[in-house]
Amino acid sequence: MSARIFSPARTAMQSGKGKTGYWVLEFDPEMPKKIDPLMGYTSSRDMRSQIRLTFETLEEAVAYAEKTGLQFRVEEPKLPKRRQISYSDNFRYDRKTPWTH
C-alpha cells in the first residue's frame, strides 16, 4: 500500500492564500475504477481512495506515514511565478500590442 503526500494549490477561484499551506496524505488506488454499463456511474471497491488525511506540516505527514508503515512519496508544491508589472505600463506609447476594448 502506497500513498502520496502533497500540498494542494489554491483553487482558480482564490486570489489570496486562504486554505493553503497544509499537507494532504492520499492513498494510491489499488484497483482501477469500473464504469457501470447501465447508468454510466464510475465505481470502485477500493475503500482507501476515500481517505484524505490533512496535516499542518510536512514533517507530521511523513511521521504518520513512517509510523503506520506506508510507502510514500512527497510531491513538492510548485510556486507560482509572479510577473512584476506596473499599472502605468498599460498606457505606454511604445506598447508591443495595441490597447483596445
Distance bins in CASP14 RR format, pairs under 12 A and 6 or more apart:
PFRMAT RR
TARGET T0000
AUTHOR 0000-0000-0000
RMODE 2
METHOD distances of the structure
MODEL  1
1 25 0 0 0 0 0 1 0 0 0 0 0
1 26 0 0 0 0 0 1 0 0 0 0 0
1 27 1 0 0 1 0 0 0 0 0 0 0
1 28 1 0 0 1 0 0 0 0 0 0 0
1 29 0 0 0 0 0 1 0 0 0 0 0
1 30 1 0 0 1 0 0 0 0 0 0 0
1 46 0 0 0 0 0 1 0 0 0 0 0
1 47 0 0 0 0 0 1 0 0 0 0 0
1 48 1 0 0 1 0 0 0 0 0 0 0
1 49 0 0 0 0 0 1 0 0 0 0 0
1 51 0 0 0 0 0 1 0 0 0 0 0
1 65 0 0 0 0 0 1 0 0 0 0 0
1 68 0 0 0 0 1 0 0 0 0 0 0
1 69 0 0 0 0 1 0 0 0 0 0 0
1 70 1 0 0 1 0 0 0 0 0 0 0
1 71 1 0 0 1 0 0 0 0 0 0 0
1 72 0 0 0 0 1 0 0 0 0 0 0
2 25 0 0 0 0 0 1 0 0 0 0 0
2 26 0 0 0 0 0 1 0 0 0 0 0
2 27 1 0 0 1 0 0 0 0 0 0 0
2 28 1 0 1 0 0 0 0 0 0 0 0
2 29 0 0 0 0 0 1 0 0 0 0 0
2 30 0 0 0 0 1 0 0 0 0 0 0
2 48 0 0 0 0 0 1 0 0 0 0 0
2 65 0 0 0 0 1 0 0 0 0 0 0
2 68 0 0 0 0 0 1 0 0 0 0 0
2 69 0 0 0 0 0 1 0 0 0 0 0
2 70 1 0 0 1 0 0 0 0 0 0 0
2 71 1 0 1 0 0 0 0 0 0 0 0
2 72 1 0 0 1 0 0 0 0 0 0 0
2 73 1 0 0 1 0 0 0 0 0 0 0
3 23 0 0 0 0 0 1 0 0 0 0 0
3 24 0 0 0 0 1 0 0 0 0 0 0
3 25 1 0 1 0 0 0 0 0 0 0 0
3 26 1 0 0 1 0 0 0 0 0 0 0
3 27 1 0 1 0 0 0 0 0 0 0 0
3 28 1 0 0 1 0 0 0 0 0 0 0
3 29 0 0 0 0 0 1 0 0 0 0 0
3 30 0 0 0 0 0 1 0 0 0 0 0
3 48 0 0 0 0 1 0 0 0 0 0 0
3 49 0 0 0 0 0 1 0 0 0 0 0
3 51 0 0 0 0 1 0 0 0 0 0 0
3 52 0 0 0 0 0 1 0 0 0 0 0
3 53 0 0 0 0 1 0 0 0 0 0 0
3 61 0 0 0 0 1 0 0 0 0 0 0
3 62 0 0 0 0 0 1 0 0 0 0 0
3 64 0 0 0 0 1 0 0 0 0 0 0
3 65 1 0 0 1 0 0 0 0 0 0 0
3 66 0 0 0 0 0 1 0 0 0 0 0
3 68 0 0 0 0 1 0 0 0 0 0 0
3 69 0 0 0 0 1 0 0 0 0 0 0
3 70 1 0 1 0 0 0 0 0 0 0 0
3 71 1 0 0 1 0 0 0 0 0 0 0
3 72 1 0 1 0 0 0 0 0 0 0 0
3 73 1 0 0 1 0 0 0 0 0 0 0
3 74 0 0 0 0 0 1 0 0 0 0 0
3 75 0 0 0 0 0 1 0 0 0 0 0
4 23 0 0 0 0 0 1 0 0 0 0 0
4 24 0 0 0 0 1 0 0 0 0 0 0
4 25 1 0 0 1 0 0 0 0 0 0 0
4 26 1 0 1 0 0 0 0 0 0 0 0
4 27 0 0 0 0 1 0 0 0 0 0 0
4 28 1 0 0 1 0 0 0 0 0 0 0
4 29 0 0 0 0 0 1 0 0 0 0 0
4 52 0 0 0 0 0 1 0 0 0 0 0
4 53 0 0 0 0 0 1 0 0 0 0 0
4 61 0 0 0 0 0 1 0 0 0 0 0
4 62 0 0 0 0 0 1 0 0 0 0 0
4 65 0 0 0 0 1 0 0 0 0 0 0
4 70 0 0 0 0 0 1 0 0 0 0 0
4 71 0 0 0 0 0 1 0 0 0 0 0
4 72 1 0 0 1 0 0 0 0 0 0 0
4 73 1 0 1 0 0 0 0 0 0 0 0
4 74 1 0 0 1 0 0 0 0 0 0 0
4 75 1 0 0 1 0 0 0 0 0 0 0
4 76 0 0 0 0 0 1 0 0 0 0 0
5 22 0 0 0 0 0 1 0 0 0 0 0
5 23 1 0 1 0 0 0 0 0 0 0 0
5 24 1 0 0 1 0 0 0 0 0 0 0
5 25 1 0 1 0 0 0 0 0 0 0 0
5 26 0 0 0 0 1 0 0 0 0 0 0
5 27 0 0 0 0 0 1 0 0 0 0 0
5 28 0 0 0 0 0 1 0 0 0 0 0
5 52 0 0 0 0 0 1 0 0 0 0 0
5 53 0 0 0 0 1 0 0 0 0 0 0
5 54 0 0 0 0 0 1 0 0 0 0 0
5 55 0 0 0 0 1 0 0 0 0 0 0
5 57 0 0 0 0 0 1 0 0 0 0 0
5 58 1 0 0 1 0 0 0 0 0 0 0
5 59 0 0 0 0 0 1 0 0 0 0 0
5 60 0 0 0 0 1 0 0 0 0 0 0
5 61 1 0 1 0 0 0 0 0 0 0 0
5 62 1 0 0 1 0 0 0 0 0 0 0
5 63 0 0 0 0 0 1 0 0 0 0 0
5 64 0 0 0 0 1 0 0 0 0 0 0
5 65 1 0 0 1 0 0 0 0 0 0 0
5 66 0 0 0 0 0 1 0 0 0 0 0
5 70 0 0 0 0 1 0 0 0 0 0 0
5 71 0 0 0 0 0 1 0 0 0 0 0
5 72 1 0 1 0 0 0 0 0 0 0 0
5 73 1 0 0 1 0 0 0 0 0 0 0
5 74 1 0 1 0 0 0 0 0 0 0 0
5 75 1 0 0 1 0 0 0 0 0 0 0
5 76 0 0 0 0 1 0 0 0 0 0 0
5 77 0 0 0 0 0 1 0 0 0 0 0
6 20 0 0 0 0 0 1 0 0 0 0 0
6 21 0 0 0 0 0 1 0 0 0 0 0
6 22 0 0 0 0 0 1 0 0 0 0 0
6 23 1 0 0 1 0 0 0 0 0 0 0
6 24 1 0 1 0 0 0 0 0 0 0 0
6 25 0 0 0 0 1 0 0 0 0 0 0
6 26 1 0 0 1 0 0 0 0 0 0 0
6 52 0 0 0 0 0 1 0 0 0 0 0
6 53 0 0 0 0 0 1 0 0 0 0 0
6 54 0 0 0 0 0 1 0 0 0 0 0
6 55 0 0 0 0 0 1 0 0 0 0 0
6 58 0 0 0 0 1 0 0 0 0 0 0
6 61 0 0 0 0 1 0 0 0 0 0 0
6 72 0 0 0 0 0 1 0 0 0 0 0
6 73 0 0 0 0 1 0 0 0 0 0 0
6 74 1 0 0 1 0 0 0 0 0 0 0
6 75 1 0 1 0 0 0 0 0 0 0 0
6 76 0 0 0 0 1 0 0 0 0 0 0
6 77 1 0 0 1 0 0 0 0 0 0 0
6 78 0 0 0 0 0 1 0 0 0 0 0
7 17 0 0 0 0 0 1 0 0 0 0 0
7 19 0 0 0 0 0 1 0 0 0 0 0
7 20 1 0 0 1 0 0 0 0 0 0 0
7 21 1 0 1 0 0 0 0 0 0 0 0
7 22 1 0 0 1 0 0 0 0 0 0 0
7 23 1 0 1 0 0 0 0 0 0 0 0
7 24 1 0 0 1 0 0 0 0 0 0 0
7 25 0 0 0 0 0 1 0 0 0 0 0
7 26 0 0 0 0 0 1 0 0 0 0 0
7 54 0 0 0 0 0 1 0 0 0 0 0
7 55 0 0 0 0 1 0 0 0 0 0 0
7 56 0 0 0 0 0 1 0 0 0 0 0
7 57 0 0 0 0 0 1 0 0 0 0 0
7 58 1 0 0 1 0 0 0 0 0 0 0
7 61 0 0 0 0 1 0 0 0 0 0 0
7 74 0 0 0 0 1 0 0 0 0 0 0
7 75 0 0 0 0 1 0 0 0 0 0 0
7 76 1 0 0 1 0 0 0 0 0 0 0
7 77 1 0 1 0 0 0 0 0 0 0 0
7 78 0 0 0 0 1 0 0 0 0 0 0
7 79 0 0 0 0 0 1 0 0 0 0 0
8 14 0 0 0 0 0 1 0 0 0 0 0
8 18 0 0 0 0 0 1 0 0 0 0 0
8 19 0 0 0 0 1 0 0 0 0 0 0
8 20 1 0 0 1 0 0 0 0 0 0 0
8 21 0 0 0 0 1 0 0 0 0 0 0
8 22 1 0 0 1 0 0 0 0 0 0 0
8 23 0 0 0 0 1 0 0 0 0 0 0
8 24 1 0 1 0 0 0 0 0 0 0 0
8 25 0 0 0 0 0 1 0 0 0 0 0
8 26 0 0 0 0 0 1 0 0 0 0 0
8 52 0 0 0 0 0 1 0 0 0 0 0
8 54 0 0 0 0 1 0 0 0 0 0 0
8 75 0 0 0 0 0 1 0 0 0 0 0
8 77 0 0 0 0 1 0 0 0 0 0 0
8 78 0 0 0 0 0 1 0 0 0 0 0
9 16 0 0 0 0 0 1 0 0 0 0 0
9 17 0 0 0 0 0 1 0 0 0 0 0
9 18 0 0 0 0 0 1 0 0 0 0 0
9 19 0 0 0 0 0 1 0 0 0 0 0
9 20 1 0 0 1 0 0 0 0 0 0 0
9 21 0 0 0 0 1 0 0 0 0 0 0
9 22 0 0 0 0 0 1 0 0 0 0 0
9 24 0 0 0 0 0 1 0 0 0 0 0
9 75 0 0 0 0 0 1 0 0 0 0 0
9 76 0 0 0 0 0 1 0 0 0 0 0
9 77 1 0 0 1 0 0 0 0 0 0 0
9 78 1 0 0 1 0 0 0 0 0 0 0
9 79 0 0 0 0 1 0 0 0 0 0 0
9 80 0 0 0 0 1 0 0 0 0 0 0
10 16 1 0 0 1 0 0 0 0 0 0 0
10 17 1 0 0 1 0 0 0 0 0 0 0
10 18 1 0 0 1 0 0 0 0 0 0 0
10 19 1 0 0 1 0 0 0 0 0 0 0
10 20 1 0 1 0 0 0 0 0 0 0 0
10 21 0 0 0 0 1 0 0 0 0 0 0
10 22 0 0 0 0 0 1 0 0 0 0 0
10 77 0 0 0 0 0 1 0 0 0 0 0
10 78 0 0 0 0 0 1 0 0 0 0 0
10 79 0 0 0 0 0 1 0 0 0 0 0
10 80 0 0 0 0 1 0 0 0 0 0 0
11 17 0 0 0 0 0 1 0 0 0 0 0
11 18 0 0 0 0 1 0 0 0 0 0 0
11 19 0 0 0 0 1 0 0 0 0 0 0
11 20 0 0 0 0 1 0 0 0 0 0 0
13 19 0 0 0 0 0 1 0 0 0 0 0
14 20 1 0 0 1 0 0 0 0 0 0 0
14 80 0 0 0 0 0 1 0 0 0 0 0
15 80 0 0 0 0 0 1 0 0 0 0 0
16 80 0 0 0 0 0 1 0 0 0 0 0
17 77 0 0 0 0 0 1 0 0 0 0 0
17 79 0 0 0 0 0 1 0 0 0 0 0
17 80 0 0 0 0 0 1 0 0 0 0 0
19 54 0 0 0 0 0 1 0 0 0 0 0
20 54 0 0 0 0 0 1 0 0 0 0 0
20 77 0 0 0 0 1 0 0 0 0 0 0
20 79 0 0 0 0 0 1 0 0 0 0 0
20 80 0 0 0 0 0 1 0 0 0 0 0
21 54 0 0 0 0 0 1 0 0 0 0 0
21 55 0 0 0 0 0 1 0 0 0 0 0
21 56 0 0 0 0 1 0 0 0 0 0 0
21 57 0 0 0 0 1 0 0 0 0 0 0
21 58 0 0 0 0 1 0 0 0 0 0 0
21 61 0 0 0 0 0 1 0 0 0 0 0
21 77 0 0 0 0 1 0 0 0 0 0 0
21 79 0 0 0 0 0 1 0 0 0 0 0
22 52 0 0 0 0 0 1 0 0 0 0 0
22 53 0 0 0 0 0 1 0 0 0 0 0
22 54 1 0 1 0 0 0 0 0 0 0 0
22 55 1 0 0 1 0 0 0 0 0 0 0
22 56 1 0 1 0 0 0 0 0 0 0 0
22 57 0 0 0 0 1 0 0 0 0 0 0
22 58 0 0 0 0 1 0 0 0 0 0 0
22 60 0 0 0 0 1 0 0 0 0 0 0
22 61 0 0 0 0 1 0 0 0 0 0 0
22 77 0 0 0 0 0 1 0 0 0 0 0
23 52 0 0 0 0 0 1 0 0 0 0 0
23 53 0 0 0 0 1 0 0 0 0 0 0
23 54 1 0 0 1 0 0 0 0 0 0 0
23 55 1 0 1 0 0 0 0 0 0 0 0
23 56 1 0 0 1 0 0 0 0 0 0 0
23 57 1 0 0 1 0 0 0 0 0 0 0
23 58 1 0 1 0 0 0 0 0 0 0 0
23 59 0 0 0 0 1 0 0 0 0 0 0
23 60 1 0 0 1 0 0 0 0 0 0 0
23 61 1 0 1 0 0 0 0 0 0 0 0
23 62 0 0 0 0 1 0 0 0 0 0 0
23 63 0 0 0 0 0 1 0 0 0 0 0
23 64 0 0 0 0 0 1 0 0 0 0 0
23 65 0 0 0 0 0 1 0 0 0 0 0
23 72 0 0 0 0 0 1 0 0 0 0 0
23 74 0 0 0 0 1 0 0 0 0 0 0
23 75 0 0 0 0 0 1 0 0 0 0 0
23 76 0 0 0 0 0 1 0 0 0 0 0
23 77 0 0 0 0 1 0 0 0 0 0 0
24 51 0 0 0 0 0 1 0 0 0 0 0
24 52 1 0 0 1 0 0 0 0 0 0 0
24 53 1 0 0 1 0 0 0 0 0 0 0
24 54 1 0 1 0 0 0 0 0 0 0 0
24 55 1 0 0 1 0 0 0 0 0 0 0
24 56 0 0 0 0 0 1 0 0 0 0 0
24 58 0 0 0 0 0 1 0 0 0 0 0
24 60 0 0 0 0 0 1 0 0 0 0 0
24 61 1 0 0 1 0 0 0 0 0 0 0
24 64 0 0 0 0 0 1 0 0 0 0 0
24 65 0 0 0 0 0 1 0 0 0 0 0
24 72 0 0 0 0 0 1 0 0 0 0 0
24 74 0 0 0 0 0 1 0 0 0 0 0
24 75 0 0 0 0 1 0 0 0 0 0 0
24 77 0 0 0 0 0 1 0 0 0 0 0
25 48 0 0 0 0 0 1 0 0 0 0 0
25 51 0 0 0 0 1 0 0 0 0 0 0
25 52 1 0 0 1 0 0 0 0 0 0 0
25 53 1 0 1 0 0 0 0 0 0 0 0
25 54 1 0 0 1 0 0 0 0 0 0 0
25 55 1 0 0 1 0 0 0 0 0 0 0
25 58 0 0 0 0 0 1 0 0 0 0 0
25 60 0 0 0 0 1 0 0 0 0 0 0
25 61 1 0 1 0 0 0 0 0 0 0 0
25 62 0 0 0 0 1 0 0 0 0 0 0
25 63 0 0 0 0 0 1 0 0 0 0 0
25 64 1 0 0 1 0 0 0 0 0 0 0
25 65 1 0 0 1 0 0 0 0 0 0 0
25 66 0 0 0 0 0 1 0 0 0 0 0
25 67 0 0 0 0 0 1 0 0 0 0 0
25 68 0 0 0 0 1 0 0 0 0 0 0
25 70 0 0 0 0 1 0 0 0 0 0 0
25 71 0 0 0 0 0 1 0 0 0 0 0
25 72 1 0 0 1 0 0 0 0 0 0 0
25 73 0 0 0 0 0 1 0 0 0 0 0
25 74 0 0 0 0 0 1 0 0 0 0 0
25 75 0 0 0 0 0 1 0 0 0 0 0
26 46 0 0 0 0 0 1 0 0 0 0 0
26 48 0 0 0 0 1 0 0 0 0 0 0
26 49 0 0 0 0 1 0 0 0 0 0 0
26 50 0 0 0 0 1 0 0 0 0 0 0
26 51 1 0 0 1 0 0 0 0 0 0 0
26 52 1 0 1 0 0 0 0 0 0 0 0
26 53 1 0 0 1 0 0 0 0 0 0 0
26 54 0 0 0 0 0 1 0 0 0 0 0
26 55 0 0 0 0 0 1 0 0 0 0 0
26 61 0 0 0 0 0 1 0 0 0 0 0
26 65 0 0 0 0 0 1 0 0 0 0 0
26 70 0 0 0 0 0 1 0 0 0 0 0
26 72 0 0 0 0 0 1 0 0 0 0 0
26 73 0 0 0 0 0 1 0 0 0 0 0
26 75 0 0 0 0 0 1 0 0 0 0 0
27 44 0 0 0 0 0 1 0 0 0 0 0
27 46 0 0 0 0 1 0 0 0 0 0 0
27 47 0 0 0 0 1 0 0 0 0 0 0
27 48 1 0 1 0 0 0 0 0 0 0 0
27 49 1 0 0 1 0 0 0 0 0 0 0
27 50 0 0 0 0 1 0 0 0 0 0 0
27 51 1 0 1 0 0 0 0 0 0 0 0
27 52 0 0 0 0 1 0 0 0 0 0 0
27 53 0 0 0 0 1 0 0 0 0 0 0
27 65 0 0 0 0 0 1 0 0 0 0 0
27 68 0 0 0 0 0 1 0 0 0 0 0
27 70 0 0 0 0 1 0 0 0 0 0 0
27 71 0 0 0 0 0 1 0 0 0 0 0
27 72 0 0 0 0 1 0 0 0 0 0 0
27 73 0 0 0 0 0 1 0 0 0 0 0
28 46 0 0 0 0 1 0 0 0 0 0 0
28 48 0 0 0 0 1 0 0 0 0 0 0
28 49 0 0 0 0 1 0 0 0 0 0 0
28 51 0 0 0 0 0 1 0 0 0 0 0
28 70 0 0 0 0 0 1 0 0 0 0 0
28 71 0 0 0 0 1 0 0 0 0 0 0
28 72 0 0 0 0 1 0 0 0 0 0 0
28 73 0 0 0 0 1 0 0 0 0 0 0
29 42 0 0 0 0 0 1 0 0 0 0 0
29 44 1 0 0 1 0 0 0 0 0 0 0
29 45 0 0 0 0 0 1 0 0 0 0 0
29 46 1 0 1 0 0 0 0 0 0 0 0
29 47 0 0 0 0 0 1 0 0 0 0 0
29 48 0 0 0 0 1 0 0 0 0 0 0
29 49 1 0 1 0 0 0 0 0 0 0 0
29 50 0 0 0 0 0 1 0 0 0 0 0
29 51 0 0 0 0 0 1 0 0 0 0 0
30 44 0 0 0 0 1 0 0 0 0 0 0
30 45 0 0 0 0 1 0 0 0 0 0 0
30 46 1 0 1 0 0 0 0 0 0 0 0
30 47 0 0 0 0 1 0 0 0 0 0 0
30 48 1 0 0 1 0 0 0 0 0 0 0
30 49 0 0 0 0 1 0 0 0 0 0 0
31 43 0 0 0 0 0 1 0 0 0 0 0
31 44 1 0 0 1 0 0 0 0 0 0 0
31 45 1 0 0 1 0 0 0 0 0 0 0
31 46 1 0 1 0 0 0 0 0 0 0 0
31 47 0 0 0 0 0 1 0 0 0 0 0
31 48 0 0 0 0 0 1 0 0 0 0 0
31 49 0 0 0 0 1 0 0 0 0 0 0
32 42 0 0 0 0 0 1 0 0 0 0 0
32 43 0 0 0 0 0 1 0 0 0 0 0
32 44 1 0 0 1 0 0 0 0 0 0 0
32 45 0 0 0 0 0 1 0 0 0 0 0
32 46 0 0 0 0 1 0 0 0 0 0 0
32 49 0 0 0 0 0 1 0 0 0 0 0
33 40 0 0 0 0 0 1 0 0 0 0 0
33 41 0 0 0 0 1 0 0 0 0 0 0
33 42 1 0 1 0 0 0 0 0 0 0 0
33 43 1 0 0 1 0 0 0 0 0 0 0
33 44 1 0 1 0 0 0 0 0 0 0 0
33 45 0 0 0 0 1 0 0 0 0 0 0
33 46 0 0 0 0 1 0 0 0 0 0 0
33 49 0 0 0 0 1 0 0 0 0 0 0
34 40 0 0 0 0 1 0 0 0 0 0 0
34 41 0 0 0 0 1 0 0 0 0 0 0
34 42 1 0 0 1 0 0 0 0 0 0 0
34 43 1 0 1 0 0 0 0 0 0 0 0
34 44 1 0 0 1 0 0 0 0 0 0 0
34 45 0 0 0 0 1 0 0 0 0 0 0
34 46 0 0 0 0 0 1 0 0 0 0 0
35 41 1 0 0 1 0 0 0 0 0 0 0
35 42 1 0 1 0 0 0 0 0 0 0 0
35 43 0 0 0 0 1 0 0 0 0 0 0
35 44 0 0 0 0 0 1 0 0 0 0 0
36 42 1 0 0 1 0 0 0 0 0 0 0
36 43 1 0 0 1 0 0 0 0 0 0 0
36 44 0 0 0 0 0 1 0 0 0 0 0
37 43 0 0 0 0 0 1 0 0 0 0 0
42 49 0 0 0 0 0 1 0 0 0 0 0
43 49 0 0 0 0 0 1 0 0 0 0 0
43 50 0 0 0 0 0 1 0 0 0 0 0
44 50 0 0 0 0 1 0 0 0 0 0 0
48 70 0 0 0 0 0 1 0 0 0 0 0
51 68 0 0 0 0 0 1 0 0 0 0 0
51 70 0 0 0 0 0 1 0 0 0 0 0
52 61 0 0 0 0 0 1 0 0 0 0 0
53 60 0 0 0 0 1 0 0 0 0 0 0
53 61 1 0 0 1 0 0 0 0 0 0 0
53 64 1 0 0 1 0 0 0 0 0 0 0
53 65 0 0 0 0 1 0 0 0 0 0 0
53 68 0 0 0 0 0 1 0 0 0 0 0
53 70 0 0 0 0 0 1 0 0 0 0 0
53 72 0 0 0 0 0 1 0 0 0 0 0
54 60 0 0 0 0 1 0 0 0 0 0 0
54 61 0 0 0 0 1 0 0 0 0 0 0
54 64 0 0 0 0 0 1 0 0 0 0 0
55 61 1 0 1 0 0 0 0 0 0 0 0
55 62 0 0 0 0 1 0 0 0 0 0 0
55 63 0 0 0 0 1 0 0 0 0 0 0
55 64 1 0 0 1 0 0 0 0 0 0 0
55 65 0 0 0 0 1 0 0 0 0 0 0
55 74 0 0 0 0 0 1 0 0 0 0 0
56 63 0 0 0 0 0 1 0 0 0 0 0
56 64 0 0 0 0 0 1 0 0 0 0 0
57 63 0 0 0 0 1 0 0 0 0 0 0
57 64 0 0 0 0 0 1 0 0 0 0 0
58 64 0 0 0 0 0 1 0 0 0 0 0
58 65 0 0 0 0 0 1 0 0 0 0 0
58 72 0 0 0 0 0 1 0 0 0 0 0
58 74 1 0 0 1 0 0 0 0 0 0 0
58 75 0 0 0 0 0 1 0 0 0 0 0
58 76 0 0 0 0 1 0 0 0 0 0 0
58 77 0 0 0 0 1 0 0 0 0 0 0
59 65 0 0 0 0 0 1 0 0 0 0 0
59 66 0 0 0 0 0 1 0 0 0 0 0
59 74 0 0 0 0 0 1 0 0 0 0 0
60 66 0 0 0 0 0 1 0 0 0 0 0
60 67 0 0 0 0 0 1 0 0 0 0 0
61 67 0 0 0 0 0 1 0 0 0 0 0
61 68 0 0 0 0 0 1 0 0 0 0 0
61 70 0 0 0 0 0 1 0 0 0 0 0
61 72 0 0 0 0 1 0 0 0 0 0 0
61 73 0 0 0 0 0 1 0 0 0 0 0
61 74 0 0 0 0 1 0 0 0 0 0 0
61 75 0 0 0 0 0 1 0 0 0 0 0
62 68 0 0 0 0 0 1 0 0 0 0 0
62 69 0 0 0 0 0 1 0 0 0 0 0
62 70 0 0 0 0 1 0 0 0 0 0 0
62 72 1 0 0 1 0 0 0 0 0 0 0
62 73 0 0 0 0 0 1 0 0 0 0 0
62 74 1 0 0 1 0 0 0 0 0 0 0
63 69 0 0 0 0 0 1 0 0 0 0 0
63 70 0 0 0 0 0 1 0 0 0 0 0
63 72 0 0 0 0 0 1 0 0 0 0 0
64 70 0 0 0 0 1 0 0 0 0 0 0
64 72 0 0 0 0 1 0 0 0 0 0 0
65 71 0 0 0 0 1 0 0 0 0 0 0
65 72 1 0 1 0 0 0 0 0 0 0 0
65 73 0 0 0 0 1 0 0 0 0 0 0
65 74 0 0 0 0 1 0 0 0 0 0 0
66 72 0 0 0 0 1 0 0 0 0 0 0
66 74 0 0 0 0 0 1 0 0 0 0 0
83 89 0 0 0 0 0 1 0 0 0 0 0
85 92 0 0 0 0 0 1 0 0 0 0 0
85 95 0 0 0 0 0 1 0 0 0 0 0
86 92 0 0 0 0 1 0 0 0 0 0 0
88 95 0 0 0 0 0 1 0 0 0 0 0
89 95 1 0 0 1 0 0 0 0 0 0 0
89 96 0 0 0 0 0 1 0 0 0 0 0
89 97 0 0 0 0 0 1 0 0 0 0 0
89 99 0 0 0 0 0 1 0 0 0 0 0
90 97 0 0 0 0 0 1 0 0 0 0 0
90 98 0 0 0 0 0 1 0 0 0 0 0
90 99 1 0 0 1 0 0 0 0 0 0 0
90 100 0 0 0 0 0 1 0 0 0 0 0
91 99 1 0 0 1 0 0 0 0 0 0 0
92 98 0 0 0 0 0 1 0 0 0 0 0
92 99 0 0 0 0 1 0 0 0 0 0 0
93 99 0 0 0 0 0 1 0 0 0 0 0
END
